[in-house]
Amino acid sequence: MEFGESVEEALTREYREEVGLPIQVGQMVLVHDSIPPNRHRQVLNLYFLVTAEHFNIKVTPDAVLRDASFYPLEEFPRMTVNPDVKSEILEGLKAQWPEGCRYLGNRWKD
């Protein structure tokens, strides 16, 4: 996030800058910390539902990313996700996020 920028503005800007995709930001569904035992850093992870009119993405020349792609949902359980929040994402998608936003605590893994 840039100073003075809302989370929604930052998310929209990052999608546009990194993969050239305009999005609409929906509901925040998950939040968790990533704090190592020595507490030398802290990351706050925020997960949102987003929609887009198309799925044509391409890493832009100035992007930090090396690659970006969309994958079928059936492949998601076999993918590596760090921190591992796959079960929470799959549960939320299946139930259509009935609990609203869930806080998952510290999900740091060495």
C-alpha positions as CSV (number, residue, x, y, z in Angstrom):
1,M,0.0,0.0,0.0
2,E,1.1,3.5,-0.7
3,F,0.6,6.2,1.9
4,G,-2.9,7.6,2.0
5,E,-4.2,4.7,-0.1
6,S,-7.1,2.5,1.0
7,V,-6.8,-1.3,0.9
8,E,-9.3,-1.4,-1.9
9,E,-7.4,1.2,-3.9
10,A,-4.1,-0.7,-3.4
11,L,-5.6,-4.0,-4.4
12,T,-7.1,-2.5,-7.6
13,R,-3.9,-0.7,-8.4
14,E,-1.7,-3.8,-7.9
15,Y,-3.9,-6.0,-10.2
16,R,-3.7,-3.3,-12.9
17,E,0.1,-2.7,-12.4
18,E,1.1,-6.3,-12.1
19,V,-1.1,-8.1,-14.7
20,G,-3.0,-5.4,-16.5
21,L,-6.4,-6.6,-15.1
22,P,-9.1,-4.2,-14.0
23,I,-11.0,-5.7,-11.1
24,Q,-13.9,-4.9,-8.8
25,V,-13.2,-5.5,-5.1
26,G,-15.8,-7.5,-3.2
27,Q,-16.0,-8.8,0.4
28,M,-12.9,-9.4,2.6
29,V,-13.1,-13.1,3.5
30,L,-9.9,-14.0,5.4
31,V,-7.3,-12.3,7.5
32,H,-4.2,-13.7,9.2
33,D,-0.8,-12.7,10.5
34,S,2.5,-14.1,9.5
35,I,4.9,-13.5,12.5
36,P,8.0,-15.6,12.9
37,P,9.1,-16.8,16.4
38,N,11.9,-14.2,16.6
39,R,9.4,-11.5,15.7
40,H,11.8,-9.8,13.3
41,R,9.0,-9.0,10.9
42,Q,5.2,-9.1,10.6
43,V,3.0,-9.5,7.6
44,L,-0.8,-9.0,7.6
45,N,-2.5,-11.0,4.9
46,L,-5.9,-9.9,3.6
47,Y,-8.0,-12.0,1.3
48,F,-10.8,-10.5,-0.8
49,L,-13.3,-11.8,-3.4
50,V,-12.7,-9.9,-6.6
51,T,-14.5,-10.0,-10.0
52,A,-13.3,-9.1,-13.4
53,E,-14.9,-8.8,-16.9
54,H,-12.2,-11.0,-18.4
55,F,-9.3,-13.3,-17.4
56,N,-6.7,-12.1,-20.0
57,I,-3.7,-11.4,-17.8
58,K,-0.1,-10.8,-18.7
59,V,2.7,-9.8,-16.4
60,T,3.4,-6.2,-17.2
61,P,7.0,-5.0,-18.0
62,D,7.4,-3.2,-14.7
63,A,5.9,-6.0,-12.6
64,V,7.6,-7.6,-9.6
65,L,6.0,-11.0,-10.6
66,R,7.8,-13.5,-12.7
67,D,4.6,-15.2,-14.0
68,A,0.8,-15.1,-13.4
69,S,-2.0,-17.4,-14.6
70,F,-5.5,-18.4,-13.8
71,Y,-6.1,-22.1,-12.9
72,P,-9.2,-24.2,-12.7
73,L,-10.5,-24.5,-9.2
74,E,-10.1,-28.3,-9.4
75,E,-6.3,-27.8,-9.4
76,F,-6.2,-25.7,-6.3
77,P,-6.1,-28.5,-3.7
78,R,-2.8,-29.8,-5.3
79,M,-1.2,-26.4,-5.4
80,T,1.4,-25.0,-3.0
81,V,0.0,-22.1,-1.0
82,N,2.1,-20.3,1.6
83,P,0.9,-19.9,4.3
84,D,-1.3,-22.9,3.8
85,V,-4.9,-21.6,3.9
86,K,-6.2,-23.9,1.2
87,S,-8.8,-25.7,3.5
88,E,-10.2,-22.3,4.7
89,I,-10.4,-21.0,1.1
90,L,-12.1,-24.2,-0.1
91,E,-14.5,-24.2,2.8
92,G,-15.4,-20.6,2.2
93,L,-15.9,-21.1,-1.5
94,K,-18.1,-24.2,-1.0
95,A,-20.3,-22.4,1.6
96,Q,-20.1,-19.0,-0.1
97,W,-18.5,-17.4,2.9
98,P,-21.4,-17.4,5.3
99,E,-19.4,-16.3,8.3
100,G,-18.2,-13.2,6.6
101,C,-14.5,-12.4,7.2
102,R,-12.6,-14.9,9.4
103,Y,-9.5,-14.1,11.4
104,L,-7.1,-17.1,11.3
105,G,-4.5,-16.0,13.8
106,N,-0.7,-16.4,13.2
107,R,0.0,-18.7,10.2
108,W,3.8,-18.5,10.2
109,K,5.5,-21.7,9.1
110,D,9.3,-22.1,8.8
